[in-house]
Amino acid sequence: MLASRQESRFSRFLFKVVHNQEILRGDCKEVLKTFCDETIDLCITSVPYNIGLNYNEYKDNKKKEEYLSWLVAIFTEVKRVLRPDGSLFLNVGSTNLNPWVAFEVAMTLGKFFVLQNHIIWVKSISVGDTSYGHFKPINSPRFLNQTFEHILHFTKNGDVRINRLAIGVPYVDKGNLRRKRNDLDLRCRGNCWFIPYETIRSREARGNHPAVFPQTLVEWCIRLTGFNEETVVCDPFLGSGTTLVVTKQLGIKGIGIEIDPEYCQWSCDRLLKSA
């Protein structure tokens, strides 16, 4: 009953439903206001970084105070619609010329959320003489290449249980299994996640969107917090639609909000083509 009541409230924003994945077109702040309280289990999203990226319609160059106030208005609504044990995973990046974006966002949202985990998404890493992953190189006599971004895991009270072994890794030293008396050959992955981009050679191949994240990143966030067939995931900045592609593959309900009609259509097409 609650789900059907909520769907009727935001029906005027409905762009398309594809395999139980709902794409809503509109300003996410206004769309979220139509959601019922405490109806979302998990919010996974990447906000515009305010570093001048070239989106179709959104202007990524607000004044800092305006940008942070804008995020507060949006994530106040996100907090309202999250269940008491819900989680928000927020991807934020930065540039060498504007290195404080992620920290300013974390401090701002930390006034009404609890930062339960701070995850570093490693896009490229060099081990010894070998490099793994991909990054956008810069030409500068001052700065190193940016090879990571931040994933901020916010909860309402900081006490949400997570399933660390759902994304665990096998022990290298199997003696740990005997010492810990553990039959499960898995340990916590930790808070540095190496997830390279999928190889996409053109902007057109990613829906003309300037900032996409990998499907694995979304999947790990969902698996970390646990999920079942009743789980509802929301992405207020849907962009190229990655979150809904993953929720479709996992067999759970996803709701994506996007203001740009071209990105809405791209997300719809991706869902129709995805396995």
C-alpha positions as CSV (number, residue, x, y, z in Angstrom):
1,M,0.0,0.0,0.0
2,L,2.8,2.4,1.0
3,A,4.7,1.7,-2.2
4,S,1.7,2.3,-4.5
5,R,0.8,5.5,-2.6
6,Q,4.3,6.8,-3.1
7,E,4.4,5.9,-6.8
8,S,1.1,7.8,-7.3
9,R,2.6,10.9,-5.7
10,F,5.6,11.2,-8.0
11,S,3.8,9.9,-11.1
12,R,3.9,13.3,-12.8
13,F,7.7,13.0,-12.9
14,L,7.7,9.4,-14.3
15,F,9.8,9.1,-17.5
16,K,9.9,5.3,-17.9
17,V,9.6,2.1,-16.0
18,V,11.9,-0.7,-17.3
19,H,12.1,-4.1,-15.5
20,N,11.0,-2.7,-12.1
21,Q,13.5,0.2,-12.5
22,E,11.8,3.7,-12.4
23,I,13.3,6.7,-14.1
24,L,12.0,10.0,-12.9
25,R,12.7,13.2,-14.7
26,G,12.9,16.4,-12.7
27,D,14.9,18.4,-10.2
28,C,15.8,15.8,-7.5
29,K,15.0,18.2,-4.7
30,E,11.5,18.6,-5.9
31,V,11.0,15.0,-6.8
32,L,12.3,13.8,-3.5
33,K,9.6,15.9,-1.7
34,T,7.0,13.6,-3.2
35,F,8.5,10.5,-1.6
36,C,7.0,9.2,1.6
37,D,9.1,9.3,4.8
38,E,11.5,6.4,5.5
39,T,10.7,4.4,2.3
40,I,14.2,4.1,0.8
41,D,16.7,1.5,2.1
42,L,19.8,2.7,0.3
43,C,20.8,5.9,-1.6
44,I,23.8,5.6,-3.9
45,T,24.8,8.6,-6.0
46,S,27.5,10.8,-7.4
47,V,26.9,14.6,-7.1
48,P,28.2,17.2,-9.5
49,Y,31.6,18.1,-8.1
50,N,31.3,21.8,-8.9
51,I,34.6,21.8,-10.8
52,G,33.3,22.9,-14.2
53,L,32.5,19.6,-15.9
54,N,30.5,19.8,-19.1
55,Y,27.0,18.4,-18.5
56,N,24.2,19.0,-21.0
57,E,22.0,21.3,-19.0
58,Y,23.4,21.6,-15.5
59,K,26.0,24.3,-14.9
60,D,28.8,22.8,-12.8
61,N,30.2,26.1,-11.6
62,K,28.2,27.4,-8.6
63,K,29.7,29.6,-6.0
64,K,30.9,27.5,-3.1
65,E,28.3,28.7,-0.6
66,E,25.6,28.3,-3.2
67,Y,26.8,24.8,-4.0
68,L,26.9,23.6,-0.4
69,S,23.5,25.1,0.4
70,W,22.1,23.4,-2.7
71,L,23.4,20.0,-1.4
72,V,22.0,20.6,2.0
73,A,18.5,21.1,0.6
74,I,18.8,17.9,-1.4
75,F,20.2,15.7,1.2
76,T,17.9,16.9,3.9
77,E,15.2,15.3,1.8
78,V,17.4,12.2,1.3
79,K,17.7,11.9,5.1
80,R,13.9,12.2,5.4
81,V,13.2,9.4,2.9
82,L,15.9,7.0,4.2
83,R,14.8,4.3,6.6
84,P,16.3,4.5,10.2
85,D,18.8,1.8,9.2
86,G,19.4,3.1,5.7
87,S,22.7,4.2,4.2
88,L,23.8,6.9,1.8
89,F,26.9,6.3,-0.3
90,L,28.0,9.5,-1.9
91,N,30.8,9.7,-4.5
92,V,32.7,13.0,-4.6
93,G,35.8,13.9,-6.5
94,S,38.1,16.9,-6.8
95,T,40.8,18.5,-8.8
96,N,44.3,19.6,-7.9
97,L,43.2,23.2,-8.3
98,N,40.1,22.6,-6.1
99,P,41.2,19.8,-3.7
100,W,38.8,20.6,-0.9
101,V,35.5,19.7,-2.6
102,A,35.0,16.3,-1.0
103,F,36.1,17.5,2.5
104,E,33.7,20.5,2.3
105,V,30.9,18.3,1.3
106,A,31.7,15.8,4.0
107,M,31.8,18.5,6.7
108,T,28.6,20.1,5.4
109,L,26.5,16.9,5.3
110,G,28.2,15.7,8.5
111,K,26.1,18.3,10.4
112,F,23.0,16.1,9.9
113,F,24.4,12.7,9.0
114,V,27.0,10.6,10.6
115,L,30.0,9.7,8.5
116,Q,30.1,6.0,9.3
117,N,32.8,4.9,6.7
118,H,35.1,6.9,4.5
119,I,36.1,4.7,1.5
120,I,38.7,5.6,-1.1
121,W,37.9,4.5,-4.6
122,V,41.2,3.8,-6.3
123,K,40.9,4.0,-10.0
124,S,44.5,3.4,-10.8
125,I,47.5,2.2,-8.7
126,S,51.1,1.4,-9.3
127,V,52.6,-1.5,-7.5
128,G,56.3,-1.8,-8.1
129,D,56.9,-1.1,-11.8
130,T,53.4,-2.1,-12.9
131,S,50.4,0.1,-13.1
132,Y,46.8,-1.1,-13.0
133,G,43.6,0.7,-13.9
134,H,42.9,4.0,-15.8
135,F,42.9,7.7,-15.0
136,K,42.8,10.9,-16.9
137,P,46.4,12.2,-17.2
138,I,47.3,15.8,-16.6
139,N,50.2,17.8,-17.9
140,S,51.6,19.8,-15.0
141,P,55.0,20.6,-13.5
142,R,53.3,21.0,-10.1
143,F,50.7,18.2,-9.6
144,L,50.4,14.5,-9.5
145,N,47.7,12.7,-11.5
146,Q,44.4,12.2,-9.7
147,T,43.9,8.5,-9.4
148,F,41.3,8.2,-6.6
149,E,37.9,9.6,-5.5
150,H,36.0,9.6,-2.2
151,I,33.0,7.4,-1.3
152,L,31.3,8.8,1.8
153,H,29.1,6.3,3.7
154,F,26.6,8.3,5.7
155,T,24.0,6.9,8.1
156,K,21.5,8.6,10.4
157,N,23.1,7.5,13.7
158,G,26.4,5.8,12.8
159,D,25.3,2.4,14.1
160,V,24.1,0.6,10.9
161,R,25.3,-3.0,10.7
162,I,27.2,-3.9,7.5
163,N,28.1,-7.2,6.0
164,R,31.9,-6.8,5.5
165,L,32.4,-10.3,4.2
166,A,29.8,-9.8,1.4
167,I,32.6,-8.1,-0.4
168,G,35.4,-9.8,1.4
169,V,38.7,-11.2,0.0
170,P,40.4,-14.6,0.6
171,Y,43.2,-14.7,3.2
172,V,46.6,-14.9,1.7
173,D,48.0,-16.6,4.8
174,K,45.6,-19.5,5.3
175,G,47.0,-19.9,8.8
176,N,44.7,-17.1,9.8
177,L,41.7,-19.4,9.2
178,R,43.1,-21.8,11.9
179,R,44.1,-19.0,14.3
180,K,40.7,-17.3,14.0
181,R,38.8,-20.6,14.0
182,N,37.0,-19.4,10.9
183,D,35.7,-21.8,8.3
184,L,35.0,-18.9,5.8
185,D,38.1,-18.0,3.8
186,L,37.3,-14.3,3.7
187,R,38.5,-11.2,5.4
188,C,37.3,-7.6,5.4
189,R,38.4,-5.8,2.2
190,G,39.0,-2.6,4.1
191,N,38.2,1.0,3.0
192,C,40.4,1.3,-0.1
193,W,38.6,-0.2,-3.1
194,F,40.5,-0.7,-6.3
195,I,37.8,-0.6,-9.0
196,P,39.1,0.5,-12.4
197,Y,36.8,2.1,-15.0
198,E,35.4,-0.1,-17.7
199,T,37.1,0.7,-20.9
200,I,35.0,3.3,-22.8
201,R,36.8,5.0,-25.6
202,S,34.4,7.9,-26.4
203,R,32.1,10.3,-24.6
204,E,29.2,9.1,-26.9
205,A,29.7,5.6,-25.6
206,R,28.9,6.7,-22.1
207,G,25.8,8.8,-23.1
208,N,27.7,12.1,-23.4
209,H,28.0,12.1,-19.6
210,P,31.3,13.6,-18.2
211,A,31.4,11.6,-15.0
212,V,30.4,7.9,-14.7
213,F,31.2,5.3,-12.1
214,P,31.7,1.6,-12.6
215,Q,29.0,-1.0,-12.0
216,T,31.2,-2.8,-9.5
217,L,31.3,0.3,-7.3
218,V,27.5,0.3,-7.0
219,E,27.3,-3.4,-6.5
220,W,29.8,-3.4,-3.6
221,C,27.9,-0.6,-1.8
222,I,24.7,-2.6,-2.1
223,R,26.3,-5.9,-1.0
224,L,28.1,-4.2,1.9
225,T,24.9,-3.1,3.5
226,G,23.0,-6.3,2.7
227,F,19.9,-6.5,0.5
228,N,16.9,-8.7,-0.2
229,E,14.0,-8.8,-2.6
230,E,12.3,-5.9,-0.8
231,T,15.3,-3.5,-0.9
232,V,14.7,-0.2,-2.6
233,V,17.6,1.8,-3.9
234,C,17.5,5.5,-5.0
235,D,19.9,7.5,-7.1
236,P,19.0,11.2,-7.0
237,F,21.6,12.1,-9.7
238,L,21.0,9.2,-12.1
239,G,23.2,10.5,-14.9
240,S,24.1,7.6,-17.3
241,G,22.0,5.1,-15.3
242,T,24.6,2.8,-13.8
243,T,22.8,2.4,-10.5
244,L,19.7,1.2,-12.1
245,V,21.6,-1.2,-14.3
246,V,23.0,-2.8,-11.2
247,T,19.7,-2.9,-9.2
248,K,18.1,-4.6,-12.3
249,Q,20.9,-7.2,-12.4
250,L,20.5,-7.9,-8.6
251,G,16.8,-8.2,-8.9
252,I,15.8,-5.3,-6.6
253,K,13.9,-2.1,-7.1
254,G,15.7,1.0,-8.2
255,I,14.5,4.6,-8.5
256,G,16.6,7.1,-10.5
257,I,16.0,10.8,-10.7
258,E,17.6,12.8,-13.5
259,I,16.8,16.4,-14.7
260,D,18.3,16.0,-18.2
261,P,16.0,14.3,-20.7
262,E,18.9,13.0,-22.8
263,Y,20.4,11.2,-19.8
264,C,17.0,9.9,-18.9
265,Q,16.7,8.4,-22.4
266,W,20.2,7.0,-22.3
267,S,19.5,5.3,-19.0
268,C,16.3,3.8,-20.4
269,D,18.2,2.5,-23.4
270,R,21.0,1.0,-21.2
271,L,18.4,-0.8,-19.1
272,L,16.7,-2.3,-22.2
273,K,20.1,-3.5,-23.5
274,S,21.5,-4.8,-20.2
275,A,21.4,-8.5,-19.4
